[in-house]
């Protein structure tokens, strides 16, 4: 287990970097905008340069655009040279991005920051897929949920770290802000030193490459000296299933009805994470804290970041006991109630001053419920829902869905808030209610199940057409599942 802990720590440094990059841009906004303005010929005596707002919006949103594009390449990079070498290769992007931002004052700051954020987003799109894929493949069944949740824990730790370092008396000031942004590439340097010491995914070696002895050695490096026969037997069975499935590309995965239910569940869980309104809460929390009379709302926002981290730790402790489905239901249902409470607090804020505390409490509880289930679970459950063949393509599609919905919320929320005013969170409450019902009806429990058993749950739920022959039965017309597998192979070869 010691080897696994070290390996997982090395892997989630990429997730820490992702979280830091998400949060670092907010605190020094006014300082950076002033530098943008001066670079564009604006002086403080004049009105704000009209291009500053555009360049700032692009600095924030280009990160998500880079992630959307690169998320499609997760499967290709992961399969090219392996999961570990894949993570090592993409670290070059993070270092380049960090250098572009740390040197922002040496040329045009707006160009340097936008370029750096774009490259960093491209890196994070790859990292946010490769890290859960690797952890999901090396984690033993009993700890698969806990280790998978560490991806989200590293993300929220990175966000909190960026919020603290972004305080004005630390790095969020006129002099040090390039260093604050450039530090987003620092975890890549540490990870590049540690990853060569980590074993490659045994599942990748055995199932993808057919390297049985190397897979044995990898298992022993992860778990110490033990008899790997049981693990190898499980991989052998999965390999047989993969050989029936052939190689599954994104196009084949989307077209095939064989994986439709799993894919629908995976995409809906990622949509529930981003369309829950969690990012809108972070965008709007400072204004709510200001209305509540908090003189330093930035510290209240850091308090939200602390809660983020603490309750992700709670999820780490509970996910392999309570189960993925249960925690997701509790999280989504609790967030729905909090969104309603938030709306009530905002609507009656001018009538009753104490309603500000209702809004504040709703924010804190909203974040707590998010990190119990909807925050961490979608990242690793995709690796549990799919076998080795379609897994990289599924993770790529889920990542693209996550990044795209993140971008949509980030770009549209200010306009939705202007249109709906204090009732803006009713929209999220309705969405959360829908996601809660979907989870209750369609999402299976994956706790303690092998990849084969999880796949069998969806096979049972798939309606058999007339004349369909189930695998292992004696009679049938030879259509249905068997034909579908043959069709899937021919599609893949084409």
Backbone torsions as a table, in degrees:
resi	resn	phi	psi	omega
1	UNK	NA	-29.3	179.5
2	UNK	-59.8	-43.3	178.9
3	UNK	-63.3	-37.6	179.2
4	UNK	-66.2	-40.8	-179.5
5	UNK	-62.5	-44.7	178.8
6	UNK	-63.5	-42.1	-179.4
7	UNK	-64.3	-45.4	-179.7
8	UNK	-64.5	-40.7	177.1
9	UNK	-58.5	-44.5	179.9
10	UNK	-62.4	-41.0	-178.0
11	UNK	-67.2	-44.7	-173.2
12	UNK	-75.8	-2.1	170.4
13	UNK	-60.7	-30.7	174.6
14	UNK	-65.8	-35.3	177.8
15	UNK	-71.2	-37.4	176.0
16	UNK	-59.6	-41.8	179.4
17	UNK	-64.7	-39.2	177.5
18	UNK	-61.3	-47.7	179.6
19	UNK	-63.1	-43.0	178.9
20	UNK	-60.0	-43.2	-179.1
21	UNK	-67.0	-32.6	177.1
22	UNK	-64.0	-43.1	-171.7
23	UNK	-93.9	-18.1	-168.2
24	UNK	-70.9	-24.2	-171.6
25	UNK	-78.4	-15.9	-171.2
26	UNK	-79.0	-49.2	-172.1
27	UNK	-60.5	-46.3	-175.7
28	UNK	-89.2	25.8	-173.5
29	UNK	-55.7	-51.9	-175.2
30	UNK	-64.5	-38.8	-179.7
31	UNK	-64.9	-45.9	-178.4
32	UNK	-66.4	-39.0	178.3
33	UNK	-60.1	-37.3	177.8
34	UNK	-63.5	-39.9	177.6
35	UNK	-67.6	-39.2	175.6
36	UNK	-58.6	-47.7	-178.1
37	UNK	-60.3	-45.9	-179.7
38	UNK	-63.8	-36.7	178.5
39	UNK	-66.1	-29.7	-179.6
40	UNK	-90.6	5.5	177.3
41	UNK	90.4	15.1	-179.8
42	UNK	-93.8	138.4	174.4
43	UNK	-110.8	157.8	-173.9
44	UNK	-65.9	-18.5	178.9
45	UNK	-77.2	-21.3	-179.8
46	UNK	-88.2	171.0	173.8
47	UNK	-69.2	161.5	-178.6
48	UNK	-58.8	132.1	179.7
49	UNK	-59.2	131.3	-175.2
50	UNK	-61.4	-23.0	-178.6
51	UNK	-83.7	-15.9	-176.2
52	UNK	-61.3	-46.4	-178.5
53	UNK	-61.7	-41.7	-180.0
54	UNK	-63.3	-46.2	-178.8
55	UNK	-67.2	-35.5	178.2
56	UNK	-67.2	-44.8	178.5
57	UNK	-59.4	-39.0	178.8
58	UNK	-68.3	-36.3	177.9
59	UNK	-60.2	-37.8	-179.3
60	UNK	-77.6	-48.5	-170.7
61	UNK	-79.0	-25.4	-177.9
62	UNK	-62.4	-25.6	177.7
63	UNK	-60.6	-46.6	180.0
64	UNK	-68.7	-36.5	179.1
65	UNK	-62.7	-43.5	176.6
66	UNK	-59.9	-39.1	179.0
67	UNK	-66.9	-40.1	179.1
68	UNK	-60.5	-45.7	-177.0
69	UNK	-64.7	-48.9	-172.8
70	UNK	-76.3	-20.4	-178.9
71	UNK	-61.1	-25.9	177.3
72	UNK	-71.4	-16.4	-176.3
73	UNK	-97.2	1.8	-176.4
74	UNK	-58.4	-49.1	-178.3
75	UNK	-62.2	-42.7	-179.6
76	UNK	-62.7	-47.7	-178.3
77	UNK	-66.7	-40.6	-179.3
78	UNK	-65.0	-33.0	-178.2
79	UNK	-90.5	-18.1	-174.1
80	UNK	-60.6	-56.2	-179.7
81	UNK	-129.2	6.4	-177.4
82	UNK	109.7	166.7	-175.7
83	UNK	-69.1	-44.7	-177.0
84	UNK	-66.8	-48.9	179.9
85	UNK	-66.7	-30.7	175.8
86	UNK	-62.0	-45.9	178.5
87	UNK	-65.0	-36.6	177.8
88	UNK	-64.8	-43.0	-178.4
89	UNK	-61.0	-44.9	-174.0
90	UNK	-74.4	-14.5	177.6
91	UNK	-62.4	-23.9	176.6
92	UNK	-58.9	-38.8	179.3
93	UNK	-62.7	-42.1	-178.7
94	UNK	-64.7	-40.0	179.0
95	UNK	-66.0	-43.3	178.1
96	UNK	-60.5	-44.6	179.9
97	UNK	-61.8	-43.7	179.1
98	UNK	-61.5	-41.5	179.2
99	UNK	-65.9	-40.8	178.5
100	UNK	-58.8	-41.1	-176.7
101	UNK	-79.1	-37.1	-178.9
102	UNK	-69.4	-23.2	178.6
103	UNK	-99.4	17.8	-173.1
104	UNK	-58.0	-34.5	-177.0
105	UNK	-73.5	-15.1	-175.4
106	UNK	-77.8	-15.7	176.3
107	UNK	-139.4	-139.9	178.2
108	UNK	-82.3	113.0	-173.7
109	UNK	-57.6	-40.1	-176.9
110	UNK	-65.5	-36.8	178.9
111	UNK	-70.6	-43.8	-177.9
112	UNK	-65.4	-44.0	-178.7
113	UNK	-67.6	-44.9	-179.9
114	UNK	-62.1	-42.8	178.2
115	UNK	-63.4	-44.4	179.8
116	UNK	-64.0	-42.0	179.1
117	UNK	-66.9	-34.9	178.5
118	UNK	-65.6	-47.7	179.3
119	UNK	-64.3	-40.1	179.4
120	UNK	-65.4	-39.5	176.5
121	UNK	-62.7	-39.2	177.5
122	UNK	-61.4	-43.1	177.1
123	UNK	-63.1	-47.3	-175.2
124	UNK	-66.8	-31.4	175.1
125	UNK	-61.1	-39.6	177.1
126	UNK	-73.0	-45.9	-176.7
127	UNK	-63.8	-40.0	-177.6
128	UNK	-69.0	-12.5	172.8
129	UNK	-98.5	-41.6	-176.5
130	UNK	-68.0	-39.7	-176.7
131	UNK	-64.3	-52.8	177.7
132	UNK	-61.9	-34.1	178.7
133	UNK	-62.3	-47.5	-178.7
134	UNK	-65.5	-47.1	-179.1
135	UNK	-63.6	-41.2	179.4
136	UNK	-61.8	-29.9	-177.6
137	UNK	-86.0	-25.9	-179.1
138	UNK	-96.0	-14.3	-174.3
139	UNK	-77.3	134.3	172.2
140	UNK	-67.6	155.5	-173.2
141	UNK	-55.3	-41.0	-175.2
142	UNK	-66.9	-24.9	-176.5
143	UNK	-117.0	11.5	-174.3
144	UNK	-61.5	-40.8	179.7
145	UNK	-69.0	-46.7	-178.4
146	UNK	-61.8	-45.9	-179.5
147	UNK	-68.9	-35.9	177.3
148	UNK	-64.4	-35.2	-179.8
149	UNK	-68.1	-21.2	179.6
150	UNK	-62.5	-24.9	174.9
151	UNK	-59.2	-48.4	179.4
152	UNK	-69.2	-36.4	178.0
153	UNK	-61.1	-41.3	178.0
154	UNK	-65.9	-36.9	178.6
155	UNK	-62.4	-49.9	-176.8
156	UNK	-70.2	-29.9	174.7
157	UNK	-65.5	-40.2	177.0
158	UNK	-63.6	-40.5	177.3
159	UNK	-62.1	-46.3	-179.8
160	UNK	-62.7	-42.6	179.4
161	UNK	-60.2	-42.4	179.9
162	UNK	-67.0	-35.1	178.5
163	UNK	-66.5	-40.7	-179.3
164	UNK	-69.8	-49.2	-179.9
165	UNK	-65.6	-22.0	179.7
166	UNK	-79.6	-2.5	175.6
167	UNK	-61.4	145.7	-171.8
168	UNK	-60.4	-35.5	-176.9
169	UNK	-80.2	-5.1	175.0
170	UNK	-103.5	-94.8	-176.5
171	UNK	-115.7	-7.5	-177.1
172	UNK	-85.7	48.6	-177.8
173	UNK	-128.4	-180.0	-173.1
174	UNK	-61.9	-27.7	-174.0
175	UNK	-91.2	-42.4	-169.3
176	UNK	-101.2	0.3	-174.4
177	UNK	-59.4	-32.9	176.0
178	UNK	-63.0	-36.6	177.1
179	UNK	-65.6	-39.8	177.9
180	UNK	-57.3	-46.6	179.4
181	UNK	-70.6	-40.7	-176.9
182	UNK	-66.5	-25.6	179.5
183	UNK	-64.8	-13.5	178.0
184	UNK	-63.0	-18.6	176.5
185	UNK	-92.1	-5.6	-175.7
186	UNK	-64.4	-43.0	179.9
187	UNK	-59.1	-26.8	179.4
188	UNK	-65.5	-34.9	179.3
189	UNK	-65.7	-46.3	178.5
190	UNK	-63.8	-43.2	-179.2
191	UNK	-63.3	-36.3	179.5
192	UNK	-64.7	-27.0	176.8
193	UNK	-79.2	-30.4	-174.7
194	UNK	-91.6	-34.3	-175.0
195	UNK	-59.6	-37.0	178.3
196	UNK	-60.5	-18.3	178.5
197	UNK	-87.1	-6.1	-175.2
198	UNK	-95.1	143.5	177.7
199	UNK	-74.7	150.5	174.5
200	UNK	-69.2	157.2	178.7
201	UNK	-58.9	121.6	177.9
202	UNK	-58.9	-35.4	-179.7
203	UNK	-65.3	-41.1	177.6
204	UNK	-62.7	-45.9	-177.7
205	UNK	-63.7	-44.2	-175.1
206	UNK	-77.4	-50.9	-170.0
207	UNK	-82.5	-43.0	-176.7
208	UNK	-82.0	-41.5	-172.3
209	UNK	-105.8	-13.2	-178.9
210	UNK	69.4	23.9	-177.2
211	UNK	-96.4	86.7	-172.3
212	UNK	-67.0	-48.2	-177.8
213	UNK	-64.3	-40.5	178.1
214	UNK	-64.2	-36.7	176.8
215	UNK	-64.4	-40.7	176.6
216	UNK	-60.3	-47.5	-179.7
217	UNK	-61.6	-39.6	178.8
218	UNK	-63.9	-42.1	177.9
219	UNK	-61.7	-40.4	-179.5
220	UNK	-70.1	-34.6	176.4
221	UNK	-66.2	-32.5	179.7
222	UNK	-78.7	-41.3	-169.7
223	UNK	-112.7	-4.6	-176.6
224	UNK	87.9	-172.2	-179.3
225	UNK	-74.0	116.4	178.2
226	UNK	-160.3	173.4	178.3
227	UNK	-87.5	110.1	-175.3
228	UNK	-84.5	11.6	-172.8
229	UNK	-58.0	-43.6	-177.3
230	UNK	-64.1	-43.2	179.3
231	UNK	-65.5	-41.0	179.8
232	UNK	-66.4	-35.4	178.6
233	UNK	-65.9	-41.4	177.4
234	UNK	-62.7	-40.9	178.7
235	UNK	-67.2	-36.3	178.9
236	UNK	-62.3	-42.9	179.4
237	UNK	-64.9	-40.8	178.6
238	UNK	-65.4	-37.2	178.9
239	UNK	-62.4	-39.3	177.6
240	UNK	-62.0	-40.5	177.7
241	UNK	-66.0	-39.5	-179.9
242	UNK	-63.9	-39.8	179.9
243	UNK	-64.9	-31.6	174.1
244	UNK	-69.5	-37.2	-176.3
245	UNK	-77.2	-23.8	-171.4
246	UNK	63.8	-173.6	179.4
247	UNK	-77.6	130.7	-174.7
248	UNK	-109.7	113.8	176.3
249	UNK	-86.4	172.9	178.4
250	UNK	-61.4	-42.9	-179.2
251	UNK	-62.4	-43.0	179.7
252	UNK	-66.6	-40.9	-179.6
253	UNK	-60.9	-41.8	-179.0
254	UNK	-67.8	-38.7	-176.2
255	UNK	-79.0	-30.6	-171.4
256	UNK	-75.1	131.8	175.2
257	UNK	-76.7	-14.3	-178.9
258	UNK	-62.3	-33.8	-177.3
259	UNK	-111.6	9.7	-170.4
260	UNK	-61.3	-42.6	-177.3
261	UNK	-66.5	-45.7	178.4
262	UNK	-60.8	-43.5	-177.7
263	UNK	-64.8	-41.2	179.3
264	UNK	-61.1	-44.7	178.6
265	UNK	-62.7	-45.9	-178.5
266	UNK	-60.6	-46.5	-178.2
267	UNK	-67.8	-39.0	179.4
268	UNK	-65.5	-35.8	178.6
269	UNK	-67.4	-36.9	177.0
270	UNK	-71.7	-35.7	174.9
271	UNK	-64.2	-40.2	-179.9
272	UNK	-63.3	-32.3	179.0
273	UNK	-66.3	-46.9	-173.9
274	UNK	-85.7	-37.1	-179.0
275	UNK	-84.2	5.6	175.6
276	UNK	-69.5	-21.0	-177.6
277	UNK	97.0	10.4	-176.8
278	UNK	-62.8	-41.5	178.3
279	UNK	-69.3	-35.0	175.9
280	UNK	-62.4	-37.2	176.8
281	UNK	-59.6	-45.1	179.7
282	UNK	-65.9	-39.1	179.5
283	UNK	-65.1	-36.0	-170.7
284	UNK	-96.0	-14.0	-173.1
285	UNK	-62.5	-39.3	-178.3
286	UNK	-60.7	-42.7	179.6
287	UNK	-64.2	-39.6	179.4
288	UNK	-66.6	-41.7	178.9
289	UNK	-64.6	-36.4	177.4
290	UNK	-64.3	-42.8	177.7
291	UNK	-63.5	-30.8	-179.5
292	UNK	-78.1	-2.5	176.7
293	UNK	90.9	12.9	178.1
294	UNK	-74.4	119.4	-174.9
295	UNK	-71.1	-30.7	178.5
296	UNK	-122.6	78.3	-176.0
297	UNK	-61.3	-21.8	179.6
298	UNK	-62.6	-33.2	179.0
299	UNK	-72.8	-34.1	174.8
300	UNK	-64.9	-37.9	177.3
301	UNK	-65.1	-38.7	175.3
302	UNK	-63.3	-36.4	175.9
303	UNK	-59.9	-39.2	175.5
304	UNK	-62.9	-40.4	177.8
305	UNK	-62.9	-37.7	177.2
306	UNK	-63.8	-45.5	177.3
307	UNK	-60.3	-40.3	176.2
308	UNK	-51.1	-50.1	-176.8
309	UNK	-69.1	-45.2	-176.9
310	UNK	-61.5	-45.8	-176.2
311	UNK	-77.7	-18.8	169.4
312	UNK	-68.8	-36.4	174.5
313	UNK	-62.7	-38.0	176.0
314	UNK	-60.5	-42.3	178.5
315	UNK	-63.2	-39.5	177.2
316	UNK	-57.4	-41.1	-178.3
317	UNK	-73.4	-29.9	-171.4
318	UNK	-98.6	-23.4	-165.7
319	UNK	-63.4	-31.8	178.5
320	UNK	-91.4	1.0	175.2
321	UNK	-106.7	-55.6	-177.9
322	UNK	-77.8	-30.1	-179.6
323	UNK	101.4	156.2	-176.3
324	UNK	-68.2	-48.6	-175.4
325	UNK	-62.1	-44.6	-178.8
326	UNK	-61.4	-47.1	-178.5
327	UNK	-67.2	-36.0	177.6
328	UNK	-65.5	-42.4	178.1
329	UNK	-62.4	-45.0	179.1
330	UNK	-62.2	-44.3	-178.4
331	UNK	-64.2	-49.7	-178.4
332	UNK	-65.4	-42.5	178.5
333	UNK	-63.3	-42.6	178.5
334	UNK	-65.4	-39.1	178.2
335	UNK	-65.2	-36.8	178.4
336	UNK	-60.9	-45.6	179.1
337	UNK	-64.2	-41.4	179.9
338	UNK	-65.1	-36.9	178.4
339	UNK	-64.0	-38.1	176.2
340	UNK	-65.4	-45.4	179.1
341	UNK	-62.1	-38.6	177.4
342	UNK	-60.1	-43.9	-179.9
343	UNK	-62.8	-45.6	178.7
344	UNK	-59.4	-44.2	179.7
345	UNK	-62.5	-40.8	-179.3
346	UNK	-71.0	-40.6	-177.7
347	UNK	-63.5	-42.4	-175.1
348	UNK	-99.5	15.4	-177.1
349	UNK	-62.4	-38.9	-178.4
350	UNK	-78.2	-21.2	-179.6
351	UNK	-84.4	-45.9	-178.9
352	UNK	-123.9	115.6	-176.9
353	UNK	-62.6	-30.1	-178.4
354	UNK	-70.5	-10.7	177.6
355	UNK	-65.4	-20.2	177.0
356	UNK	-61.5	-33.5	179.1
357	UNK	-72.9	-29.3	173.5
358	UNK	-63.8	-44.7	178.9
359	UNK	-63.1	-43.8	179.8
360	UNK	-62.6	-45.3	179.6
361	UNK	-62.3	-39.3	179.7
362	UNK	-63.8	-38.0	177.4
363	UNK	-61.3	-50.4	-177.4
364	UNK	-62.1	-43.6	-179.8
365	UNK	-68.6	-36.3	177.8
366	UNK	-57.1	-46.6	179.7
367	UNK	-64.7	-41.1	179.9
368	UNK	-60.9	-47.6	179.9
369	UNK	-64.8	-36.2	179.3
370	UNK	-60.8	-45.6	-175.6
371	UNK	-77.9	-14.5	175.9
372	UNK	-68.4	-37.5	-176.0
373	UNK	-145.0	-60.7	-174.2
374	UNK	-62.0	-22.8	179.2
375	UNK	-76.0	-58.6	-174.0
376	UNK	-84.1	-33.2	-167.4
377	UNK	-66.9	-42.4	-179.4
378	UNK	-56.7	-29.4	-176.5
379	UNK	-65.4	-38.8	-174.9
380	UNK	-105.1	-15.9	-177.1
381	UNK	-70.0	-24.7	178.2
382	UNK	-61.5	-41.2	178.4
383	UNK	-66.3	-25.0	178.1
384	UNK	-81.7	-30.6	-175.0
385	UNK	-77.1	-21.7	-174.7
386	UNK	-120.8	145.5	175.1
387	UNK	-78.3	-178.7	-171.5
388	UNK	-60.9	-36.7	-176.5
389	UNK	-60.4	-58.9	-178.0
390	UNK	-88.0	-2.6	-172.4
391	UNK	-59.7	-50.1	-179.4
392	UNK	-59.3	-41.7	179.6
393	UNK	-65.4	-39.5	180.0
394	UNK	-65.7	-42.6	178.7
395	UNK	-65.0	-37.5	177.9
396	UNK	-63.6	-44.5	179.6
397	UNK	-66.8	-41.7	178.7
398	UNK	-64.0	-41.6	178.2
399	UNK	-63.6	-41.3	178.0
400	UNK	-62.8	-42.3	177.5
401	UNK	-60.3	-43.3	-179.2
402	UNK	-63.3	-48.7	-178.0
403	UNK	-66.4	-40.0	-178.5
404	UNK	-65.7	-45.2	179.6
405	UNK	-67.2	-33.1	175.3
406	UNK	-61.9	-45.5	179.5
407	UNK	-63.4	-42.7	-178.5
408	UNK	-62.4	-45.4	179.3
409	UNK	-63.7	-44.3	-178.8
410	UNK	-61.6	-37.0	-177.1
411	UNK	-83.5	-33.8	-172.2
412	UNK	-96.7	-19.6	-174.3
413	UNK	-58.2	-44.6	179.1
414	UNK	-57.0	-37.2	179.7
415	UNK	-72.7	-40.3	177.8
416	UNK	-64.1	-40.2	179.7
417	UNK	-65.3	-39.5	178.3
418	UNK	-65.9	-33.0	-179.0
419	UNK	-78.1	-42.7	-173.6
420	UNK	-96.1	-19.5	179.9
421	UNK	62.5	-131.9	-175.9
422	UNK	-68.6	-12.6	-178.3
423	UNK	-93.9	11.0	-173.5
424	UNK	-60.6	-34.0	-175.1
425	UNK	-80.9	-7.2	172.2
426	UNK	-64.3	-36.6	177.2
427	UNK	-58.3	-45.4	179.4
428	UNK	-69.1	-34.2	177.7
429	UNK	-61.5	-42.1	178.3
430	UNK	-64.0	-45.2	178.5
431	UNK	-61.6	-43.1	-179.7
432	UNK	-64.1	-38.5	177.0
433	UNK	-62.4	-43.5	178.4
434	UNK	-62.6	-42.5	179.0
435	UNK	-66.6	-35.1	177.7
436	UNK	-63.5	-46.0	178.9
437	UNK	-63.0	-43.1	179.0
438	UNK	-60.5	-45.5	-179.6
439	UNK	-60.9	-42.3	-179.8
440	UNK	-63.0	-38.8	-173.8
441	UNK	-87.1	-32.8	-166.7
442	UNK	-120.5	-20.2	-174.5
443	UNK	-90.3	121.0	179.0
444	UNK	-83.0	162.1	174.4
445	UNK	-83.0	128.7	-179.0
446	UNK	-107.4	-1.7	-178.7
447	UNK	-60.4	129.4	173.7
448	UNK	71.6	12.6	-179.1
449	UNK	-108.3	144.7	173.6
450	UNK	-75.0	167.6	178.2
451	UNK	-61.3	-34.9	177.7
452	UNK	-64.3	-45.0	-177.9
453	UNK	-65.3	-37.7	178.3
454	UNK	-65.4	-43.4	177.7
455	UNK	-61.6	-36.1	-179.4
456	UNK	-65.0	-31.8	178.3
457	UNK	-60.1	-43.3	-179.6
458	UNK	-73.1	-32.4	177.5
459	UNK	-65.2	-37.5	177.5
460	UNK	-65.1	-36.5	-178.3
461	UNK	-76.6	-16.5	-179.0
462	UNK	-78.3	128.2	-178.8
463	UNK	-67.6	136.4	177.1
464	UNK	-88.1	127.1	177.5
465	UNK	-78.8	158.2	179.3
466	UNK	-55.8	132.5	179.7
467	UNK	84.9	6.4	-179.0
468	UNK	-75.9	139.4	176.8
469	UNK	-106.5	121.5	177.3
470	UNK	-74.6	151.2	179.2
471	UNK	-62.7	131.0	176.2
472	UNK	88.9	-5.1	178.6
473	UNK	-91.5	165.5	-171.6
474	UNK	-85.3	-43.5	-172.5
475	UNK	-111.0	164.1	178.2
476	UNK	152.8	172.2	-176.5
477	UNK	-90.2	-6.8	-179.1
478	UNK	86.6	11.5	176.2
479	UNK	-102.1	-166.4	175.5
480	UNK	79.4	-129.1	-172.6
481	UNK	-61.1	-44.3	-178.0
482	UNK	-61.9	-47.2	179.6
483	UNK	-62.7	-38.3	-178.7
484	UNK	-64.3	-38.8	177.6
485	UNK	-65.1	-40.9	178.4
486	UNK	-64.4	-41.0	178.9
487	UNK	-63.7	-39.4	179.4
488	UNK	-61.7	-41.5	178.7
489	UNK	-63.7	-45.2	-178.7
490	UNK	-64.9	-37.6	176.3
491	UNK	-61.7	-42.6	-177.8
492	UNK	-64.5	-43.6	-179.2
493	UNK	-65.0	-36.2	178.5
494	UNK	-65.0	NA	NA
